[in-house]
Amino acid sequence: MRVSIQKSLFQDVLSKIQGITGRRSSLAITTNVILKAENDGLSLSATDLETGFCGVYPATVAQEGEIALNARKLFEIVRDFPSDEIHFNQIENNWIEIRDDKVEFHLVGMNPEDFPEIPQFDDVAFFEVDAKALGRMIERMVMITASDDKRVHILGVWVEKQVNEQGRQILRMVTTDGSRLSKVDYAGEGNLEVGLEEGVLIPKKGLAEAGRFLDTVGTVSVGFKNNHFIMKRDSETVVIRLLEGDFPKYGDILDSIVGVPIVMERQAFLMMLKRMSILASETYRAVVFHFTEDHLMIRSTNPDLGEAKEDMEIVYAGEPIEVAFNPRFFIEAINAMDDENIVMTMVDHEKPCLINGENDPGFLSVIMPMRI
């Protein structure tokens, strides 16, 4: 293999696949990428046995060939390479030479035949999604993690087709960690045809890696086939193996949260929560919210550190409520919202709280209270 490729293009894709090649798997070769030079392009493949990536990029190919190289070391070499164009020359015994006029690396590779096969599918019923909107959906969903919980519905994001009040199909994602739940809907600009008959569970880690390849402009093709999620854009494809399992019946939870809405300024509430969480610790995570007419007081107490309280004006016309929450859950939910004002809906001190942007009902979070 003898091939030349632009540094900026190659560096960008290598940086994006580090999350895939950096994950532990049962095969050591998955820390490598496969480089394959043929025709007028250089293809790159990576997998962690759950998430696979393939991309083809323009290059000058003098001799075709294929090799497996350590993804981390290859990225570091390319990132710090002094030239705008990088030349690869494969030599015997799976070694490769990376050089320009002044710098020369010899990197040992592995046999590409030992690399696990990345699934490829024909006749996928793709549908188009705005790339920026899908990236924002994924960003909002993968923020909820519970690393020590191995339950399948906690490890995955539930994806399904729904029909909105206007009779249009929407793509919905739902995620939970047992203490909170978030939901986001995408309807698109035209008539969206979601190629999904039943809901599926996509691993959060794989979905987060897929999000790295989404641009802020244009569209991306999304499809489901043979227990896999497939995302395709131009010459790049991400394939994620779905999880097997059920997701909680979240609709009953959302329908049960009926109360007097509480409207508050997003940024003021966010900073208030951050200040009140300064004294929080693993032992004392809860802060107490006291709602009265058009007024909110938050109190934080930690016997090991001290106490704090703060007041703010809100719009509320219901009965007084005193309830304890983990402020981190609110901070993460509010950071995923874009509206100037947010709306909270509460029933009492025992039932979940619902929070969403005042003008963005498509994204909402449900947060469970804590015992005082």
N, C-alpha and C positions, 0 to 999 in steps of 0.2 A: 504494500500500500504506500503510495506517494500522493499526498494531497495537501493543498493550501487552502486556508479559510481565513476570513476576516476575524480579527481578535474580538472586536466588540460584540459581534453576533454570537460567537462561540462562548465567550465569557458569560453572556446573559443567560443562555440556556443551561450552562453548567451550574450557575448559581441557583437556578430554580429547581434543579433536580437533587440538590444536596439533602433536602429533607427526606427524599425517597431512599437514596443510597446510604444515608447515615443511620437508617433504622436497623435494629437487630433482626436477623432472620436465621433460619436453620441452615442457610447456604452462605458460605463466606464470599462467594463470587458476587453476591448482590451488592457488595460495597463498590463494585466496578460498574462502568458504563461500557456498552458495546459501541464501537465506532466502525462503521462500514462505508467504504468509499466505492461508489459505482456510478457510472454515467457522468453526470455533471453535478453530483451532490454528495454530501456527507451526512449519513444518518446516525442518530444517537438514540440508544435505547437504555432504559433503566427500570428496575423493578425491586420491590421489597416483598414480593410474592402476594401482596394484597393490592398494591397500586402499581400500575405499569405505565410507562411513558415512551412514546416513539415520536421522533421529529426528523425531518429531512431539510437540509439547509444548503444553499448554493455554495459550491466550492470548485476549485480547479483540480481535477483528478488526472494525474499522470499515470497512475497504476492502481487498479482496483485491489481491495483487500479488506480484511476484517480483523479486529483485535479487541480484547477486553482490558481496560485500564482502570486503575484505582481512581474513583471519581473525585475524592477530596484532593489528592496530590495533583491530579490533572487540572482541577480548577485553580489551585494555588499557583501552578506554573503559568497557566494562561493569564490569570489575573495580573501577575507581576511581570509578564513578558514585555520587553521594551519595544517590540515592533508592532505595527498595526496589522500585519499579516503573519500567520503562524504556519510553518511548514512541518508536516509529519512524514517521516520516512520509516516504514516498517522494515526491520532487519530480522535475521534468523532467531529462532527459539522464542518467539513472541516478545521480542524487545522492539521498542520504537524510539526513534531519534526525533527530538523536537528542537528546532534550531532556527537561527537567523545568522547574520554575518558575524555577530559577536558572542551570542549565547548558544550553548548547546547542552541539552539534557538527553540522557539515555534512561528510559523508564521501562521497567520490566512489566510485561503484561501477562494475561492468562489466556487459556484456550477458549475462544468464544463459543465452541461447541458445548462447553459445560454450563453455559448461561441458560437459565430457565426460559422457556418459551413464553412470550407475552401474547395473550389471547387476541385474535383478530376475527372480526365479524363482518359478514356480508348481509345485505338486505336489512340494515338497521333502520327502523322508522324514526329518523331524526326529526326534531322540531327546533326552530330557531328561537333563541333567547338573547336579549340584549346583554352583551358581555359585562358591562359595568353593573347592571342590575343584578346579574347572577353573582358577580363577585361580592356585591354588598350583601346579598342573601347569605352567602357562605360565611362571610365575615361575622354576621350577626349570629349564625348558628353555632359556629365552632368556638365561640367565646365561653360557652357553658361546658365545662369539663369536670370530670370526677375521676382522676387518674387511678384511684385505688378501688374503683367499683367496676367489676367485670360483667355486670348484667348487660345483655345485648342491647336493650333499648336505651341504656345510658351511653354506650360506646358509639351508637349510631345516630344519624339524623333521619327522621321519618319524612319521606317524600311521597306526595300523592297528588292526584288530580281532583280538583273541586270545581263547582260551578257557582259563580257569584250571583248577586241579586239581579244583575242585568242579563243573566243566562249565558254568560261567557265563561269558557274554561279558564281556570287559573292553576298555576303551579304553586304548591304549598310545601313549605318545610317546617318541621316541628322538632324541637329538641328539649331534653330535660336532664337534670342530674338528681332527681328525686326530691329536691327542695325548691326547685323553680322550673318554669317551663317558658319557652319562647316560641312564637309562631310568626312566620312571615309569608306573605302572599305576593305572587307576581302575575299580573294579567296581560302585560304587554300593550302595545299600541294597536295592533290589529286583532284578527281572530286567531287566538292561540289554540293550536291543536296538540294537546299534551298526549304523547304516545305512551300512556301508562294506564293500564286497566286497574291494577291493584297497587296499594301502597308498598313501598320498599324501604329498607334500612340501609343507608350508605354510611360506612365508617367515617367518623369525624376526622380522623387523621388523614385518610385518603382524600376526603373532600377539601380539607385545608390545603393539601398539596396541589390539588386541581386548581384551586383558587389562585395560585401563584402564576398560572399561565393565562389569566384573563386580562385583556386590555381594558382601557377605559372608553374605547370607541368600538363600533362595529357589533357584530353578532357572533354567537357561537352555536354550534350544533350539538344538541343533547339527545341521547337515546338510551334505551334499555334493551338488553338482549342476553339470553342465557345466563341469568343471574349476575349480570354485570351492568354497571353504569358506564356509559361511553360519552366523552366530551371531545369534540373535534373542532379545530379552528385552523384553517389554511393547511399547512403540512404537519401540524402537531396533533397528537391524539393521546388522551389520558383514559385509561381503563381501570376501573375499580371493582373488585369483587364484592358483591353485596353480602350483608349479614343475614343470617337466618334467625327469625324470631318475631315476636309481636310487640307492638307499641301500645302503651296505655290508651284507653278511650278518653282522650283529652277533651272532647266536646262537652262531656257532662260537667267537667270542671269549669270551663268557660261559661256555660249557661247558668251555673249556680252563683256566679259573682254578679249580683244585682244590688246596687246601692246608690247612694247619693254621690255624684262625681265630685272630685276634689281637683281644682285647677291651680297649678303653680308654675312659676317661671323656672324654666329648665336649668339655666346656668346657676341661678341663685341657690336652687335646691341641691344641685350637684356639689357646689362648693361647701354648702352647709354639711352635707353628708361626709365629705372628705375631712372637714375639720373635726366632726364628731367621731370619726373612725380612728383618729390619731391615738386615742387611748385604748383602742381595741386590742385584744390578744387572742391566742388560741383558746384560752380559758374563758375570757369574757368578750365574746364577739357581738353580743346583742346591744342595740341602742333602743331606747324607748321613745316612741312617737306618741304625742298627746295632741289629738285634733279637737278643736272647739270651733265655734262659728268664726269663719274667716281668719283662723289663727292656727299655727302649728308650732309646737315646742318639742325639740328633740333633746333628750338627756342621755349622756354616756357616763357610766360608772365602772371603774376598775379599781378594786381595793388595793391592788399592787402598784397602781400608778397615779390615780386621782380621779377627778370627775369634771364634766363640762356640760354646758347646756347652751342652746341657742334658739331664738325665736324668728319666725318669718310670717309675713302676711300671705294668705292664700284665699281662694274662693271656695267656700264650703258652707252649706246651709243645713247640715245634718246634726244628729245627736253626737255628743262627745264620745270619742273613742280613744282608748289607750291601748297600745299594742307594741310589741317588740319585734324588730327585724334585724337581720344581718345587713349592715349598710353596704357591704361590698356587692351584694346582689343588686341593689338599687343603682350603685355607681356604674356597674358594668352594663346594666340595662339602659340607663340614661345615656351613656356614652355611645350606644348604638342608635340613638334617636337624633333627628335633625331639627325638629320643630322648636320654636322659641318657648312654647308652653307644653307641659305634659299634663295628662289627666290620670288620676288614680281613682279606682273604684274599690270601695271596701264595704263589707257586710258587717263584720264585728271583729273582735280581737282574736277569734279562733279560726276564722276562715281565710282563704288566700286573698291576696290583694292583686288587682289587675292594674297594669300601668301601660300607657301608650302615648304617642305623640298626639297633640290636639288635632292635627290635620293629616295624620298618617295612621289610620286604623288598620292598615295592612300589616303592621308590625306591632306586636304586643308581648309583654312578659307577665307571667303570673309568679308571685313570690309567696312562699309559705311563711307565716309568722313563727316566732320563737316563744318558748315559755318564759315568762317574766320571773 
